[in-house]
Amino acid sequence: MPAPAHRITAIDTFDIRFPTSRELDGSDAMNPDPDYSAAYVILRTGPADGASGGADDGPEGHGFAFTIGRGNDVQVAAIRALAPHLMDRDVAELCDDPGALYRELTGDSQLRWLGPEKGVMHMAIGAVINAVWDLAAKRQGKPLWRLLAEAEPEWLVAQADLSYLGDVLTADQALDLLRRGREGAAERSALLRERGYPGYTTSPGWLGYSDDKLTRLAKEALADGFTQIKLKVGADLADDVRRMRAARAAVGPDVRIAIDANQRWEVPEAIAWTGALAEFSPYWIEEPTSPDDVLGHAAIRRGVAPVKVATGEHAQNRVIFKQLLQAEAIDVLQLDAARVGGVNENLAILLLAARFGVPVCPHAGGVGLCELVQHLAMFDYVALSGSTEDRMLEYVNHLHEHFLDPVRIRAGHYVAPDRPGFSAAIRPESIDRYRYPDGAFWAEDLANQGGVAE
């Protein structure tokens, strides 16, 4: 008998917060006390005939938007607002063409009025779209990177959101890039599974860490096989000079040290501050100013060379990336798996980077961002750019234990996932413990504070 048709039977949302601020994990010049958090969504599926709860229930799709705590209040509400677009939808149709749902959500005039294609609503769309891709990969029995890498170029072009990009990237040009990317893809896929994808680590460099902790973690990073670390900067120049001196002494002259200002500076300040740190040979300066300031980034790039300029984790959509590339404002493109509208828009961003020949070093860390973005980086290597030269994927060593398919690092490289899906599923026991405000951890914490939630 043929397998029963399935539909979306429920859309469950959760506000999940981890108390990372207690140890200053994630602290930087703009965000001194982040509690890494996920506005989390699960797409439940079941037989189209209405029966559920049995062996015929289908796989679940998991996705999330990343925040640093209280932002979950509005982010979860935004995801819930999208539920009517998904309830009772045919699962096979959704998974065969996630782009159709993406276009429906980004084209909804009521939702576009809140953006368009930026901010809380767009991130909510990204969470839902990523959950659909997770579901699609599970149905195919493949990790997402393999689903994308093995897909026909024509189908991938139809999935990528190329709107507003036609002056620099047409559908025909995108198709040509993907067809060329398939040459040697099987060999690169095998090499990826053997060696993994190169990573770098931010774990030593949080702004709230002491110099002793920075030094210890930097040396541990070298021992773990990483050839690049990253330090947060931008709060106090004298502190940054001291911390960079300590980091350089710990890792020696040959290990790259990237620096990250998290949008802290005015344009002239960024040039001067980076110049003051030049004696320590920083590899790139990340997010030196407002993520929306395309021309400011271009001026900084001219002013700090040969230090590279990297940005993208807060770029609100593909159009900002297009302009950054057009203006020759960045040397390194840092896409984020949960900032824009999900896989469909990130396909377009990867195609833009390939078109302009700019390396992609994705933003990760956070909660679950490493798990998600590894799939995009690995697809890019196998079936688009075909290279890992000057391409590294950020790694931060915390919160992975909460995921059913956590990232694995071996000799400074991400091990290619082999479990079907997008690696987005959080363990049920972690949801129960860190759900806000009624999970076990937060209920006890709030009771100790007198029962008042922030």
VEXDREN-2710 file (C-alpha; in Angstrom, 1 decimal):
% VEXDREN-2710
k/r/px/py/pz
1/MET/0.0/0.0/0.0
2/PRO/1.2/3.6/-0.7
3/ALA/2.3/5.6/2.3
4/PRO/-0.5/7.9/3.6
5/ALA/-0.5/11.5/2.7
6/HIS/0.6/13.8/5.5
7/ARG/-0.3/17.3/6.6
8/ILE/0.8/19.8/9.1
9/THR/-1.2/19.0/12.2
10/ALA/0.3/21.5/14.8
11/ILE/2.7/24.3/15.1
12/ASP/4.3/24.4/18.5
13/THR/6.4/27.4/19.7
14/PHE/8.7/27.7/22.7
15/ASP/10.6/30.5/24.4
16/ILE/13.9/28.8/25.3
17/ARG/16.5/30.8/27.2
18/PHE/19.9/29.7/28.5
19/PRO/21.6/31.7/31.3
20/THR/24.9/32.4/29.6
21/SER/25.2/35.8/31.1
22/ARG/26.0/34.2/34.5
23/GLU/29.5/33.3/33.2
24/LEU/29.8/36.2/30.7
25/ASP/29.7/33.8/27.8
26/GLY/28.9/35.8/24.6
27/SER/29.7/39.1/26.1
28/ASP/30.9/41.9/23.8
29/ALA/31.1/45.6/23.5
30/MET/27.4/46.0/22.6
31/ASN/25.9/43.1/24.5
32/PRO/27.5/42.8/27.9
33/ASP/25.0/40.3/29.4
34/PRO/23.4/38.1/26.8
35/ASP/21.3/35.1/27.7
36/TYR/21.5/33.0/24.5
37/SER/18.0/32.1/23.5
38/ALA/15.9/30.4/20.8
39/ALA/12.4/31.4/19.7
40/TYR/11.7/27.8/18.7
41/VAL/9.1/26.2/16.4
42/ILE/8.2/22.6/15.8
43/LEU/6.1/21.6/12.8
44/ARG/4.1/18.4/13.7
45/THR/2.9/16.2/10.9
46/GLY/0.3/13.4/10.7
47/PRO/-1.9/11.5/8.2
48/ALA/-4.2/13.7/6.1
49/ASP/-7.2/11.6/7.2
50/GLY/-7.0/13.2/10.6
51/ALA/-5.7/10.3/12.6
52/SER/-2.6/11.1/14.7
53/GLY/-0.6/9.9/17.6
54/GLY/0.3/6.5/16.0
55/ALA/2.9/4.9/13.8
56/ASP/1.7/6.9/10.7
57/ASP/2.8/10.2/12.2
58/GLY/5.4/11.7/10.0
59/PRO/8.7/13.4/11.0
60/GLU/8.8/16.8/12.6
61/GLY/10.4/20.0/11.3
62/HIS/12.4/22.1/13.7
63/GLY/13.6/25.7/13.4
64/PHE/14.3/28.8/15.4
65/ALA/15.3/32.4/15.5
66/PHE/18.2/33.3/17.8
67/THR/18.0/36.2/20.3
68/ILE/19.9/37.1/23.5
69/GLY/17.0/36.9/26.0
70/ARG/14.0/39.2/26.2
71/GLY/13.8/39.5/22.4
72/ASN/12.1/36.1/22.5
73/ASP/8.9/37.7/23.8
74/VAL/8.3/39.4/20.4
75/GLN/10.0/36.7/18.3
76/VAL/7.9/33.9/19.5
77/ALA/4.7/36.0/19.0
78/ALA/5.8/36.6/15.4
79/ILE/6.4/32.9/14.7
80/ARG/2.9/32.2/16.1
81/ALA/1.4/34.7/13.8
82/LEU/2.6/32.6/10.8
83/ALA/0.8/29.4/12.0
84/PRO/-2.3/30.0/9.8
85/HIS/-0.1/29.8/6.7
86/LEU/1.0/26.3/7.6
87/MET/-1.9/24.5/9.3
88/ASP/-3.2/21.5/7.3
89/ARG/-0.8/22.1/4.5
90/ASP/0.2/19.0/2.5
91/VAL/3.7/18.0/3.7
92/ALA/4.9/16.6/0.4
93/GLU/4.0/19.8/-1.4
94/LEU/5.8/21.9/1.2
95/CYS/8.9/19.8/1.0
96/ASP/9.0/19.5/-2.7
97/ASP/8.9/23.3/-3.1
98/PRO/9.8/25.2/0.1
99/GLY/10.2/28.3/-2.1
100/ALA/6.4/28.4/-2.7
101/LEU/5.8/28.9/1.0
102/TYR/8.8/31.4/1.2
103/ARG/7.2/33.5/-1.5
104/GLU/3.8/33.3/0.1
105/LEU/5.1/34.5/3.4
106/THR/7.5/37.2/2.1
107/GLY/4.8/38.3/-0.3
108/ASP/2.0/38.7/2.2
109/SER/1.1/42.4/2.1
110/GLN/0.2/42.5/5.8
111/LEU/3.5/41.1/6.8
112/ARG/5.5/43.1/4.2
113/TRP/4.1/46.3/5.8
114/LEU/6.0/45.4/9.0
115/GLY/9.3/45.2/7.0
116/PRO/9.5/44.6/4.2
117/GLU/11.9/41.7/4.6
118/LYS/13.6/42.8/7.7
119/GLY/13.4/42.7/11.5
120/VAL/11.4/40.4/13.8
121/MET/8.8/39.3/11.2
122/HIS/11.5/38.3/8.6
123/MET/13.4/36.4/11.2
124/ALA/10.2/34.6/12.1
125/ILE/9.7/33.7/8.4
126/GLY/13.3/32.3/8.5
127/ALA/12.6/30.1/11.5
128/VAL/9.5/28.6/9.8
129/ILE/11.2/28.2/6.4
130/ASN/14.2/26.5/8.1
131/ALA/11.8/24.1/9.8
132/VAL/10.3/23.2/6.5
133/TRP/13.8/22.5/5.1
134/ASP/14.5/20.4/8.2
135/LEU/11.4/18.4/7.4
136/ALA/12.3/18.1/3.7
137/ALA/15.8/16.7/4.5
138/LYS/14.4/14.2/7.0
139/ARG/11.9/13.0/4.4
140/GLN/14.7/12.5/1.9
141/GLY/16.8/10.7/4.6
142/LYS/19.7/13.2/4.1
143/PRO/21.5/15.9/6.1
144/LEU/20.5/19.2/4.6
145/TRP/24.0/19.9/3.1
146/ARG/23.7/16.8/1.0
147/LEU/20.1/17.5/0.0
148/LEU/21.3/20.9/-1.4
149/ALA/24.5/19.6/-2.8
150/GLU/22.8/16.8/-4.7
151/ALA/19.8/18.8/-5.9
152/GLU/19.5/19.7/-9.6
153/PRO/20.8/23.2/-10.3
154/GLU/17.5/24.2/-12.0
155/TRP/15.6/23.3/-8.8
156/LEU/18.0/25.2/-6.6
157/VAL/17.7/28.4/-8.8
158/ALA/13.9/28.1/-8.4
159/GLN/14.4/28.0/-4.6
160/ALA/16.8/30.9/-4.3
161/ASP/15.2/34.3/-3.8
162/LEU/16.8/36.3/-6.6
163/SER/14.3/39.2/-6.5
164/TYR/15.9/42.7/-6.5
165/LEU/19.3/41.1/-7.5
166/GLY/18.8/41.1/-11.3
167/ASP/21.3/44.0/-11.9
168/VAL/24.1/41.8/-10.6
169/LEU/22.8/38.2/-10.6
170/THR/20.3/36.8/-13.1
171/ALA/18.7/33.4/-12.9
172/ASP/20.8/32.3/-15.9
173/GLN/24.0/33.4/-14.2
174/ALA/22.9/31.6/-11.0
175/LEU/22.3/28.5/-13.0
176/ASP/25.7/28.7/-14.6
177/LEU/27.4/29.1/-11.2
178/LEU/25.6/26.0/-9.9
179/ARG/26.3/23.9/-13.0
180/ARG/30.0/24.7/-12.8
181/GLY/29.8/24.0/-9.0
182/ARG/28.7/20.4/-9.8
183/GLU/32.0/19.7/-11.5
184/GLY/34.1/17.7/-9.0
185/ALA/31.3/17.8/-6.4
186/ALA/31.4/14.1/-5.7
187/GLU/35.1/14.2/-5.0
188/ARG/34.7/17.2/-2.7
189/SER/31.8/15.5/-0.9
190/ALA/34.0/12.5/-0.1
191/LEU/36.8/14.8/1.0
192/LEU/34.5/16.8/3.2
193/ARG/33.3/13.6/4.9
194/GLU/37.0/12.6/5.4
195/ARG/38.5/15.9/6.6
196/GLY/35.6/18.1/7.6
197/TYR/35.2/21.8/7.1
198/PRO/37.8/24.2/8.6
199/GLY/36.7/26.2/11.6
200/TYR/37.9/29.0/13.8
201/THR/37.0/29.7/17.4
202/THR/35.6/32.7/19.3
203/SER/35.6/30.9/22.6
204/PRO/38.7/32.6/24.0
205/GLY/37.7/36.1/23.1
206/TRP/34.6/37.2/25.0
207/LEU/35.0/40.7/26.3
208/GLY/34.1/39.8/29.9
209/TYR/36.9/37.2/30.2
210/SER/40.0/37.9/32.2
211/ASP/43.4/37.9/30.5
212/ASP/44.3/34.7/32.2
213/LYS/41.2/33.0/30.9
214/LEU/41.8/34.4/27.4
215/THR/45.3/33.1/27.4
216/ARG/44.4/29.7/28.7
217/LEU/41.5/29.3/26.1
218/ALA/43.7/30.6/23.3
219/LYS/46.3/27.9/24.0
220/GLU/43.6/25.3/24.2
221/ALA/42.3/26.4/20.8
222/LEU/45.7/25.8/19.3
223/ALA/45.9/22.4/20.9
224/ASP/42.5/21.5/19.5
225/GLY/43.8/22.2/16.0
226/PHE/42.3/25.7/15.3
227/THR/44.5/28.0/13.2
228/GLN/42.4/31.2/13.8
229/ILE/40.8/32.7/16.9
230/LYS/38.6/35.8/17.4
231/LEU/38.6/38.5/20.1
232/LYS/35.8/40.9/20.9
233/VAL/37.0/44.5/21.0
234/GLY/35.5/48.0/21.1
235/ALA/34.7/49.0/24.7
236/ASP/38.1/50.4/25.8
237/LEU/41.2/50.8/23.6
238/ALA/43.7/50.3/26.3
239/ASP/42.0/47.1/27.3
240/ASP/42.0/45.9/23.7
241/VAL/45.7/46.6/23.3
242/ARG/46.5/44.6/26.4
243/ARG/44.2/41.7/25.5
244/MET/45.5/41.6/21.9
245/ARG/49.1/41.5/23.3
246/ALA/48.2/38.6/25.6
247/ALA/46.4/36.7/22.7
248/ARG/49.3/37.2/20.3
249/ALA/51.8/36.1/23.0
250/ALA/49.7/33.0/23.6
251/VAL/49.3/31.8/20.0
252/GLY/52.5/33.1/18.3
253/PRO/52.9/35.0/15.0
254/ASP/51.5/32.5/12.6
255/VAL/47.9/32.0/14.0
256/ARG/45.3/34.4/12.6
257/ILE/43.6/36.6/15.2
258/ALA/40.3/38.2/14.0
259/ILE/38.7/41.1/15.9
260/ASP/35.0/41.9/16.3
261/ALA/33.6/45.3/17.3
262/ASN/29.9/44.2/17.2
263/GLN/28.8/47.5/15.5
264/ARG/30.3/49.7/18.2
265/TRP/32.1/52.4/16.3
266/GLU/31.6/55.5/14.1
267/VAL/33.4/55.2/10.8
268/PRO/36.4/57.4/11.6
269/GLU/36.7/55.7/15.0
270/ALA/36.7/52.3/13.4
271/ILE/39.6/53.3/11.2
272/ALA/41.6/54.8/14.1
273/TRP/40.9/52.0/16.5
274/THR/41.8/49.3/14.1
275/GLY/45.0/51.2/13.2
276/ALA/45.9/51.2/16.9
277/LEU/45.7/47.4/17.0
278/ALA/47.6/46.9/13.7
279/GLU/50.8/46.0/15.5
280/PHE/49.2/42.7/16.5
281/SER/48.4/41.9/12.8
282/PRO/44.6/41.4/13.1
283/TYR/43.3/39.3/10.2
284/TRP/39.9/41.0/9.9
285/ILE/37.8/43.6/11.7
286/GLU/34.2/42.4/12.0
287/GLU/31.1/44.6/12.2
288/PRO/33.1/47.8/12.7
289/THR/30.0/50.0/12.4
290/SER/26.3/49.9/11.7
291/PRO/25.4/46.8/9.7
292/ASP/23.2/49.0/7.4
293/ASP/26.0/51.4/6.6
294/VAL/27.2/50.1/3.3
295/LEU/29.3/53.2/2.3
296/GLY/30.7/53.4/5.9
297/HIS/32.0/49.8/5.5
298/ALA/33.5/50.8/2.2
299/ALA/35.3/53.7/3.7
300/ILE/36.6/51.6/6.6
301/ARG/37.8/48.9/4.2
302/ARG/39.9/51.6/2.4
303/GLY/41.1/53.0/5.7
304/VAL/42.3/49.8/7.4
305/ALA/43.8/47.8/4.6
306/PRO/45.6/45.3/4.7
307/VAL/43.3/44.3/7.6
308/LYS/40.2/42.8/6.0
309/VAL/36.7/43.9/6.7
310/ALA/34.1/41.2/7.5
311/THR/30.4/41.6/8.1
312/GLY/26.9/40.1/7.6
313/GLU/25.6/38.5/10.7
314/HIS/23.1/41.4/11.2
315/ALA/22.6/42.2/7.5
316/GLN/18.8/42.1/7.3
317/ASN/18.4/40.7/3.8
318/ARG/20.1/39.8/0.5
319/VAL/19.8/43.3/-0.8
320/ILE/22.2/44.6/1.9
321/PHE/24.7/41.9/0.9
322/LYS/24.3/42.9/-2.8
323/GLN/25.2/46.5/-2.0
324/LEU/28.1/45.5/0.3
325/LEU/29.5/43.5/-2.6
326/GLN/28.7/46.2/-5.3
327/ALA/30.4/48.9/-3.2
328/GLU/33.5/46.6/-2.6
329/ALA/32.8/47.2/1.1
330/ILE/33.8/43.8/2.5
331/ASP/36.5/41.2/2.1
332/VAL/34.7/38.5/3.9
333/LEU/30.9/37.8/3.8
334/GLN/29.4/36.5/7.0
335/LEU/26.0/35.1/6.4
336/ASP/23.8/33.9/9.3
337/ALA/21.5/30.9/9.1
338/ALA/18.8/32.5/11.3
339/ARG/18.9/36.2/10.5
340/VAL/17.4/36.4/7.0
341/GLY/14.5/34.5/5.6
342/GLY/15.9/31.0/5.9
343/VAL/17.6/28.7/3.4
344/ASN/15.9/30.2/0.3
345/GLU/17.4/33.7/0.9
346/ASN/20.7/32.3/2.1
347/LEU/21.0/30.4/-1.2
348/ALA/20.7/33.8/-3.0
349/ILE/23.4/35.2/-0.7
350/LEU/25.8/32.3/-1.4
351/LEU/25.2/32.8/-5.1
352/LEU/26.0/36.5/-4.8
353/ALA/29.2/35.7/-3.0
354/ALA/30.2/33.3/-5.7
355/ARG/29.3/35.8/-8.4
356/PHE/31.6/38.4/-6.8
357/GLY/34.3/36.0/-5.8
358/VAL/34.2/36.9/-2.1
359/PRO/34.9/34.2/0.5
360/VAL/32.1/33.2/2.9
361/CYS/33.0/32.8/6.6
362/PRO/29.6/32.2/8.2
363/HIS/28.6/33.6/11.6
364/ALA/27.9/31.0/14.2
365/GLY/28.1/30.6/18.0
366/GLY/24.9/31.7/19.7
367/VAL/22.6/28.8/20.4
368/GLY/22.2/26.4/17.5
369/LEU/23.8/28.6/15.0
370/CYS/26.8/26.3/14.6
371/GLU/24.4/23.4/14.1
372/LEU/22.5/25.2/11.3
373/VAL/25.1/27.1/9.3
374/GLN/27.5/24.2/8.9
375/HIS/25.1/22.8/6.4
376/LEU/25.2/26.0/4.3
377/ALA/29.0/26.2/4.4
378/MET/29.3/22.6/3.4
379/PHE/26.9/22.9/0.5
380/ASP/28.8/26.0/-0.7
381/TYR/32.1/24.1/-0.7
382/VAL/30.8/20.9/-2.3
383/ALA/28.5/22.3/-5.0
384/LEU/29.0/26.1/-5.5
385/SER/32.4/27.7/-4.6
386/GLY/34.3/24.5/-4.6
387/SER/36.9/25.9/-2.3
388/THR/37.8/26.3/1.4
389/GLU/40.6/28.7/0.7
390/ASP/40.3/31.6/3.2
391/ARG/37.0/30.2/4.3
392/MET/36.4/29.2/7.9
393/LEU/33.3/28.5/9.9
394/GLU/33.0/30.1/13.3
395/TYR/32.8/27.8/16.3
396/VAL/31.9/28.5/19.9
397/ASN/32.1/25.7/22.5
398/HIS/28.8/26.0/24.4
399/LEU/25.2/24.8/24.4
400/HIS/25.8/22.0/21.9
401/GLU/24.8/19.4/24.4
402/HIS/21.2/20.6/24.1
403/PHE/20.9/19.4/20.5
404/LEU/20.0/15.9/19.3
405/ASP/22.5/16.3/16.5
406/PRO/25.2/18.5/17.9
407/VAL/28.2/19.8/15.9
408/ARG/31.4/17.7/16.2
409/ILE/34.9/19.2/15.9
410/ARG/37.9/17.2/15.0
411/ALA/41.4/18.8/14.6
412/GLY/39.9/22.2/14.2
413/HIS/37.4/21.1/11.6
414/TYR/33.6/20.6/11.6
415/VAL/32.8/16.9/11.0
416/ALA/30.2/16.7/8.2
417/PRO/26.7/15.8/9.7
418/ASP/25.3/12.5/8.5
419/ARG/22.0/12.5/10.4
420/PRO/19.0/13.5/8.2
421/GLY/17.7/17.0/8.7
422/PHE/19.0/20.5/9.5
423/SER/20.5/19.6/12.9
424/ALA/18.0/22.0/14.5
425/ALA/16.2/19.8/17.0
426/ILE/16.7/20.7/20.7
427/ARG/16.4/17.8/23.2
428/PRO/13.0/17.6/24.9
429/GLU/14.5/17.6/28.3
430/SER/16.3/20.9/27.5
431/ILE/13.1/22.4/26.4
432/ASP/11.4/21.3/29.6
433/ARG/14.3/22.8/31.7
434/TYR/15.0/26.1/29.9
435/ARG/11.5/27.0/28.6
436/TYR/10.8/30.5/29.9
437/PRO/9.3/31.3/32.4
438/ASP/7.9/28.0/33.5
439/GLY/10.7/25.5/32.7
440/ALA/12.4/23.9/35.7
441/PHE/15.4/26.2/35.7
442/TRP/13.6/29.5/35.3
443/ALA/10.7/28.6/37.6
444/GLU/13.3/28.0/40.4
445/ASP/15.3/31.1/39.4
446/LEU/12.3/33.4/39.4
447/ALA/11.1/32.0/42.7
448/ASN/14.4/32.8/44.2
449/GLN/14.1/36.4/42.9
450/GLY/10.6/36.8/44.4
451/GLY/8.7/35.4/41.4
452/VAL/9.1/38.5/39.1
453/ALA/10.1/37.9/35.5
454/GLU/12.0/40.6/33.7
END
